Amino acid sequence: MPRLLLLALLAVSSTSHAIVIRHDVPDADYRIPASAFPALVDMPHEGHGVLIAPQWVITAAHTVPGHGGLKQVVIGGTPRDVEDVVIHPGYARPPQALIDQALSTGEWILTVVQIASVDDIALIKLVDPVADVAPAALHKARAEPGQTLQLIGKGATGTGADGHDPQGPNRTELRRGFNTITSAHDRWFCYVFDEPEAALPLEAKTGSGDSGGPALVEAEGQWELAGLAAWGFIHGDVRTARPGRYGQFTCNVRLSHYADWIERVVSGAPQEQG
């Protein structure tokens, strides 16, 4: 059920985002060709992952289908068969009782607490190594406040003035935007979608359908994968609030926090029981 977890509640049925952009900048300025980031992975229907090794994709755990398993992902426009999915042992979906409570009252702070307390990360092993696409480089240092992020995705879109339609399409055109990390700790780093007066020239945030997509930081002239789009928070009644407006914040899985786990899984080392 790949959506930003926030929208699992707004849509009643499912869980991050395409790129939501400034209202005063042309959409064409955000559009990019697939060749700009070939390591982007399309999950079934919506949501993303990133190729980090010839046979391995990393994504947010909540993008992985809960029923029937994951059979294929698409990389570079080509379907790739899946051999195995390894979900972090610290991940759990929000209890249905919490979701039902939020939908009946409009107040969902306990759901946010639960979402923020789990390890929303998974690795996907492909049947065959990918030979025609170069994997993205992982950022080994910790992403920290003040660093500029490059955000890429093709989920729902809109502008900060109006947000995006929670019932609209969650797979659109590929876009790229930027933001600045405002907070970081342990498994998460977050940013705020600023209004134009305080914004970057191509300020943006992720939208529904971008979960598991890349948050990149620049290191020695190269953009490296530092995080994955995961969840966001908006103020007000969750049943009526419109996602994607200025002032909302988004949190990303901080991959440096999981460096040892990623290495163990990809290397085939025995996994710890969680």
ABEGO torsion letter per residue (X at the ends): XBBBAAAAAAAGABXXBBBBBBAABBAAAABBBAAABAABBBBBGBEBBBBABAABBBBBAAABBABGEBABBBBGGBBBBBABBBBBAABBBBBAAAAAAAAAAGBAAAAAAAAAABBBBBBBBBABBBAABBBBBBBABBBBBGBBBBBBBABBBEBAAAEBBAABBABBBBBBBBBBBABBBEABBBBBBBBAAABBAABBBBBBGABGBBBBBBBGGBBBBABBBABBBBBEBAAABBBGBBGBBBBBBBAAAAAAAAAAAAAGBBBBBX
